[in-house]
Amino acid sequence: MLTKLFPNVDWLAMWEATQETIYMTVVSTVFTFVIGLLLGIILFLSSPNQLWANKLVNWLTGSVVNIFRSIPFIILVILLIPFTNMLLGTIRGANAALPALIIGAAPFYARLVLISFREIDKGVIEAVRSMGAKTSTLIWKVLIPESWPALISGITVTAVALVGYTAMAGIIGAGGLGDLAFLDGFQRNQTDVVFVATVFILVIVFVIQIVGDFITARLDKR
């Protein structure tokens, strides 16, 4: 039945491309969460009236975040080709897409982390600081626990964006569903391949959103 509806689709290749897309999304999301969280913490704590208040550090970190957040992803991929080639020895394949995916998404998530921290009741933070709590205590006992729902919601949005990024990275041979849709679908004028690849991408996005919304709802104490 499927063969008749989509005669040009190689289902084995489609499944392999799906696995590559999931791999790129999961790995880049994990690294984006860690790096973005660290950048968000630095941005928040180095801002005025915070424990690490430092205009220079805050400005430098904010500038790096803003610059990489503003560069269109497809251009970022091209700019990072020499770096990726030096790091991995190749610019093709799923692993070769990871540096651009992480560098492109982490600054975006860092801003979401900063917004999440700013929404925490200032009275809670001041109370902890007045008791002489260490920075590590403030981070692990207040900032992260109090903003968990927003952090998970933010990484869900970022993960969905990363799925789209993997599709764009496929245009330069990074593998995954985007690569398959472009090479086997668009270039060979096989619209059924493009259609099926799009459906698979949508399914991945829906699953990420459903799981993210479920976890966020479970963590939200309001």
C-alpha positions as CSV (number, residue, x, y, z in Angstrom):
1,M,0.0,0.0,0.0
2,L,2.7,2.5,1.0
3,T,4.8,1.5,-2.0
4,K,1.9,2.4,-4.3
5,L,1.2,5.7,-2.6
6,F,4.9,6.7,-2.4
7,P,6.7,4.8,-5.2
8,N,10.0,6.7,-4.9
9,V,10.4,6.4,-1.1
10,D,13.2,4.1,0.1
11,W,11.8,3.2,3.5
12,L,15.1,1.9,4.8
13,A,16.9,5.1,3.9
14,M,14.0,7.1,5.4
15,W,14.3,5.2,8.7
16,E,18.1,5.7,8.8
17,A,17.6,9.5,8.0
18,T,15.0,9.6,10.9
19,Q,17.5,8.0,13.3
20,E,20.2,10.6,12.2
21,T,17.7,13.4,12.8
22,I,16.8,12.1,16.2
23,Y,20.5,11.6,17.1
24,M,21.4,15.1,16.1
25,T,18.4,16.6,17.9
26,V,19.0,14.7,21.2
27,V,22.7,15.2,21.4
28,S,22.6,18.9,20.5
29,T,19.7,19.5,22.9
30,V,21.6,18.0,25.8
31,F,24.7,20.1,25.1
32,T,22.5,23.2,24.4
33,F,20.8,22.7,27.8
34,V,24.1,22.5,29.7
35,I,25.9,25.3,27.9
36,G,22.8,27.6,27.7
37,L,22.1,27.1,31.4
38,L,25.7,28.0,32.2
39,L,25.5,31.1,30.0
40,G,22.2,32.1,31.6
41,I,23.6,31.7,35.1
42,I,26.5,33.9,34.2
43,L,24.3,36.5,32.6
44,F,22.0,36.6,35.6
45,L,24.5,36.6,38.4
46,S,26.8,39.1,36.7
47,S,23.9,41.6,36.2
48,P,23.6,44.6,38.5
49,N,22.8,44.0,42.2
50,Q,23.5,40.2,41.8
51,L,26.3,38.2,43.5
52,W,28.7,38.3,40.6
53,A,27.8,41.8,39.5
54,N,30.3,42.7,36.9
55,K,29.6,45.0,34.0
56,L,32.4,43.8,31.8
57,V,31.6,40.1,32.2
58,N,27.9,40.8,31.7
59,W,28.6,42.8,28.6
60,L,31.0,40.3,27.1
61,T,28.7,37.3,27.8
62,G,25.7,39.2,26.5
63,S,27.5,40.3,23.4
64,V,28.6,36.7,22.5
65,V,25.0,35.5,23.1
66,N,23.5,38.2,21.0
67,I,26.0,37.8,18.1
68,F,25.5,34.0,17.7
69,R,21.8,34.3,18.4
70,S,21.4,36.8,15.6
71,I,23.3,34.9,12.8
72,P,21.0,33.0,10.5
73,F,21.6,29.3,11.0
74,I,22.4,28.4,7.4
75,I,25.1,31.2,7.4
76,L,26.4,30.0,10.7
77,V,26.8,26.5,9.3
78,I,28.9,27.9,6.4
79,L,31.0,30.1,8.8
80,L,31.8,27.1,11.0
81,I,32.9,24.8,8.2
82,P,36.6,25.4,8.8
83,F,36.1,24.9,12.6
84,T,34.1,21.8,12.1
85,N,36.6,20.4,9.6
86,M,39.4,21.1,12.1
87,L,37.5,19.5,15.0
88,L,36.2,16.4,13.3
89,G,38.1,16.1,10.1
90,T,35.0,16.2,8.0
91,I,32.0,18.5,7.2
92,R,29.6,15.7,6.3
93,G,27.5,13.4,8.4
94,A,25.4,13.8,11.6
95,N,28.4,14.5,13.9
96,A,29.6,17.3,11.7
97,A,26.3,19.1,12.2
98,L,26.6,19.1,16.0
99,P,29.0,22.1,16.4
100,A,26.8,24.4,14.4
101,L,23.6,23.1,16.0
102,I,25.0,23.6,19.5
103,I,26.6,27.0,18.8
104,G,23.4,28.2,17.1
105,A,21.0,27.0,19.8
106,A,22.8,27.5,23.1
107,P,22.8,31.4,23.0
108,F,19.1,31.3,22.2
109,Y,18.4,29.0,25.1
110,A,20.7,31.2,27.4
111,R,18.3,34.1,26.9
112,L,15.3,31.9,27.8
113,V,17.2,30.9,30.9
114,L,17.9,34.5,31.8
115,I,14.2,35.3,31.4
116,S,13.3,32.4,33.6
117,F,15.6,33.5,36.4
118,R,14.3,37.1,36.2
119,E,10.7,35.8,36.8
120,I,11.7,34.3,40.2
121,D,10.4,36.3,43.2
122,K,13.1,38.7,44.2
123,G,12.1,38.3,47.8
124,V,13.1,34.6,47.7
125,I,16.5,35.5,46.3
126,E,17.1,38.3,48.8
127,A,16.1,36.1,51.7
128,V,18.7,33.4,50.7
129,R,21.4,36.0,50.2
130,S,20.6,37.6,53.5
131,M,21.3,34.3,55.2
132,G,24.8,34.3,53.8
133,A,24.2,31.4,51.4
134,K,26.9,30.4,49.0
135,T,26.6,31.0,45.3
136,S,26.3,27.3,44.7
137,T,23.4,27.2,47.2
138,L,21.7,30.0,45.4
139,I,22.0,28.3,42.1
140,W,21.1,24.7,43.1
141,K,18.5,25.5,45.8
142,V,16.8,28.6,44.4
143,L,17.4,29.6,40.8
144,I,17.1,26.2,39.1
145,P,14.4,24.6,41.3
146,E,12.2,27.7,41.2
147,S,12.5,28.0,37.4
148,W,12.3,24.3,36.4
149,P,9.0,24.6,34.6
150,A,10.2,27.6,32.6
151,L,13.6,25.9,31.9
152,I,11.9,22.7,30.6
153,S,9.5,24.8,28.5
154,G,12.4,26.7,27.1
155,I,14.4,23.7,26.2
156,T,11.3,22.2,24.6
157,V,11.0,25.2,22.3
158,T,14.7,25.1,21.6
159,A,14.6,21.3,20.8
160,V,11.8,22.0,18.3
161,A,13.9,24.7,16.7
162,L,16.8,22.3,16.5
163,V,14.8,19.8,14.5
164,G,14.4,22.6,12.0
165,Y,18.1,23.3,12.2
166,T,18.9,19.7,11.4
167,A,16.8,20.0,8.2
168,M,18.7,23.0,7.1
169,A,22.0,21.4,8.0
170,G,21.0,18.6,5.7
171,I,21.3,20.9,2.7
172,I,25.1,20.8,3.1
173,G,25.3,17.1,3.6
174,A,24.8,16.7,7.4
175,G,22.5,13.8,6.9
176,G,19.1,13.3,8.4
177,L,15.7,13.9,7.0
178,G,16.6,17.3,5.6
179,D,19.4,15.8,3.6
180,L,17.2,13.1,2.3
181,A,14.4,15.5,1.4
182,F,16.8,17.8,-0.5
183,L,19.0,15.3,-2.3
184,D,16.5,12.5,-3.0
185,G,13.4,14.6,-3.1
186,F,14.0,18.1,-4.3
187,Q,16.9,17.5,-6.6
188,R,15.4,14.5,-8.2
189,N,11.9,16.1,-8.3
190,Q,10.4,13.3,-6.2
191,T,7.7,15.1,-4.3
192,D,6.6,12.0,-2.4
193,V,10.1,11.7,-0.7
194,V,9.8,15.4,0.4
195,F,6.3,14.8,1.7
196,V,7.1,11.7,3.7
197,A,10.3,13.3,5.1
198,T,8.2,16.3,6.2
199,V,5.7,14.1,7.9
200,F,8.4,12.3,9.8
201,I,9.9,15.7,10.9
202,L,6.4,16.8,12.1
203,V,6.0,13.6,14.1
204,I,9.4,14.2,15.8
205,V,8.3,17.8,16.6
206,F,4.9,16.7,18.0
207,V,6.6,14.1,20.2
208,I,9.1,16.6,21.6
209,Q,6.3,19.1,22.3
210,I,4.0,16.6,24.0
211,V,6.8,15.2,26.2
212,G,8.0,18.8,27.0
213,D,4.5,20.0,27.9
214,F,3.9,16.9,30.1
215,I,7.1,17.4,32.1
216,T,6.5,21.1,32.4
217,A,3.0,20.4,33.7
218,R,4.3,17.9,36.3
219,L,7.0,20.3,37.5
220,D,4.7,23.4,37.7
221,K,3.6,23.7,41.4
222,R,1.2,26.6,40.7
